[in-house]
Amino acid sequence: MKIAVFAGTFDPFTVGHQDIVNRALPLFDKIMIAIGENEEKNPLFSLEERLKIIKNPFLHNEKILIETYKGLTGVFCKKNNARYLIRGIRNSIDFQYENDLAQANKEIFNLETVFFITTPTLSHISSSFVRELYKNKGNYHNYLP
């Protein structure tokens, strides 16, 4: 069984994230959307809010599991028999960062990383962009699934 993990803080999960998951679905038997709980980050959206945002578009898809975890993503993958990581790339800065992580995850955990280039119409969307809209009372709803 081909199990992939799409991990992140997802503060919040955006339509860009949703697009990546939908495009990855045909490639894997199961995709685990894993919300990382990082004590060093102070998320704007509560864990319960993030879970609700993520669950909503995938309620009836049996190939999608949504979990939370603490610690290293590679350890989470191994515990769940996942051999693949899914990552989205919006630009060359993302690629440099994600490439380094992919190489480390391959070396340490023998995980393959599958990169998805962001759909051009969604490439400007990031969680930090949505957080800024939210904090400044802008219309952020169009950017959430």
BELBELTA-V77582 format. One record per backbone hydrogen bond with DSSP energy under -1.0 kcal/mol. CO is the residue of the C=O (numbers start at 1). NH is the residue of the N-H. E is the energy in kcal/mol with one decimal. If there is no record, write none. Layout:
co: [CO | CO]
nh: [NH | NH]
e: [E | E]
This chain:
co: [2 | 2 | 3 | 3 | 4 | 5 | 6 | 8 | 14 | 15 | 16 | 17 | 18 | 19 | 20 | 21 | 24 | 30 | 31 | 32 | 33 | 34 | 35 | 38 | 46 | 47 | 48 | 49 | 50 | 51 | 52 | 55 | 58 | 61 | 63 | 65 | 67 | 69 | 72 | 73 | 74 | 75 | 76 | 77 | 78 | 83 | 84 | 85 | 87 | 89 | 91 | 92 | 93 | 94 | 95 | 96 | 97 | 98 | 99 | 100 | 101 | 102 | 103 | 104 | 105 | 105 | 106 | 112 | 114 | 116 | 119 | 122 | 126 | 127 | 128 | 129 | 130 | 131 | 132 | 133 | 134 | 138 | 140 | 141 | 143]
nh: [29 | 30 | 83 | 84 | 32 | 86 | 34 | 36 | 18 | 19 | 20 | 21 | 22 | 23 | 24 | 25 | 27 | 4 | 65 | 6 | 67 | 8 | 69 | 41 | 50 | 51 | 52 | 53 | 54 | 55 | 56 | 58 | 61 | 64 | 31 | 33 | 35 | 37 | 76 | 77 | 78 | 79 | 80 | 82 | 81 | 112 | 5 | 114 | 116 | 118 | 95 | 96 | 97 | 98 | 99 | 100 | 101 | 102 | 103 | 104 | 105 | 106 | 107 | 108 | 109 | 111 | 110 | 85 | 87 | 89 | 122 | 125 | 130 | 131 | 132 | 133 | 134 | 135 | 136 | 138 | 137 | 140 | 143 | 144 | 15]
e: [-1.9 | -1.8 | -1.4 | -1.4 | -3.1 | -2.7 | -2.1 | -2.4 | -2.3 | -2.1 | -1.8 | -2.3 | -2.6 | -2.2 | -1.7 | -1.6 | -2.0 | -2.4 | -2.5 | -2.9 | -2.5 | -2.1 | -2.1 | -1.3 | -2.5 | -2.6 | -2.1 | -2.4 | -2.1 | -2.9 | -2.0 | -1.0 | -1.8 | -1.4 | -3.0 | -3.2 | -3.0 | -3.1 | -1.9 | -2.6 | -2.3 | -2.4 | -1.3 | -2.7 | -1.4 | -2.4 | -2.2 | -3.4 | -2.5 | -2.7 | -2.0 | -2.2 | -1.9 | -3.2 | -2.9 | -1.6 | -1.9 | -2.8 | -2.3 | -2.1 | -3.0 | -2.0 | -2.3 | -3.0 | -1.6 | -1.7 | -1.2 | -2.7 | -2.3 | -2.6 | -2.6 | -1.9 | -2.1 | -2.6 | -2.1 | -1.9 | -2.6 | -3.0 | -1.8 | -3.7 | -1.5 | -1.2 | -2.0 | -1.3 | -2.2]
